[in-house]
Amino acid sequence: MFDTNPYEEKMNAAFSFFQDELKKVRTGRAHAGMLDGVMVEAYGSKMPLNQVANVTAPEAQMLLVTPFDPSNITAISSAIRDNQSLGFNPSDDGQSDSRSSSSFDGRAPPSIGKTG
């Protein structure tokens, strides 16, 4: 008889991956899942952002990242900034790190000084 278990496992893994990727889609509103793939260099190793900070979306166009340890704020800011797929430029006030934007719709911000 034909064994479908290996194929079901592969399909379930592909479906799980697809669900994780859908969480990153920009829909016009900010959501905490947008930063799920960000890895932060903290305490001597790379850690997921949600293990070093609390991520919330207090407004439709803003993400607020509050680190559990304020000494990690620069590492968090640089990790978000260095993630090219996000295109975010975070600003911090020493206590928290925020990203505010007028468009979370998938369009990258225009480059300053772009020629051609």
N, C-alpha and C positions, 0 to 999 in steps of 0.2 A: 504494500500500500504506500501511497505517497505521503511523506511527512511534511506538514506545513509549518511546524514550530519554528524552524530557523527563519523562514520568510516572515512569519508573524512578528518575531522579535526584531528583525530588521525594519519592518514597516512601522512598528511601534516606536523604535528609536528615531526613524525619520520624522514621524509625526510629532514626537516630543521636541526635536530640533526645530521643526517648523513653527510650533507654538512659541518657543523661546524667541525666535526671530520676529514673529508677529508682535511681540511685546515692545520691540524697538521701533516700530513704525510710527512716524510722526503723523498725528491726526489733527493737528491744529490746537491741541491742548497739551500742556505739560503734564507728564505723569512720571512718577518715581521710577518706573521700569525702564525709562530711557537710559538710565545710568547703570543698569545691571551688569554690563560687560566691563565696567571700569575697574582696573586693578590698581591698588595704591601700594607704594613702597612704604611700609610702616613696620616698625619693630624688627627690622632686619630681613624682612621677607615681603613678597608680593601677596596682598590680601584683597579680597573683594571689597568694594566700597561699602556695602551694607554691613560689613563686620567692623568698620572703623568709624562709621558715621550713620546718622539717621537722615534719610532722604524723604522730603515731603514736597507737595505742590500746593502751597497756600493760596495761590492765585492761578488762573487759567494760563497765564503766560510766564510763570516763574517756578523755578525749582529751588528749594532751600535745602542745603546740606549742612547739618549740624554735627561736627565731629564729637565723638565721645571723649577724646583727649585733644584739647585745643592746640597742643604742640604739633599735631598732624595737619593743620590747616594748609600749610604750604605744600605738603606732599599731595594732599587731596586736590588742591587747585591745579598743580602741575599735571596730575594724572588725568584730570578732566580736560585740560587744555591740550595735552599731548595725544588724546584720542581723536585722530583725524576724522573718523566716521561721524563723530558728533558735531564738530564744527562749533563748539561752545567756547566762549572766552569768559571764564568765571571771574567774579569780583568778590573779595572777602573784606569783612570789617573787623577781623581779628577774632571774632566769636563764631561766625558762620560763613559759609560760602554760598553765594547765590548766583543764579544764571537767569537773567530776565531777558525776554525777547519779545518783539512784536509779532514774530512769525515762527511757529513751531510746525510749519506745514511742509517741511522737507526741503525747502529752498535754502541754499547756503547763503550766508550774508555776503553782500557784494565786497569785492576786494578793493581796498583803498589804493589808489595809484595804479590801477590796472591799465595796461596799455594794449592797443591793438584792437 
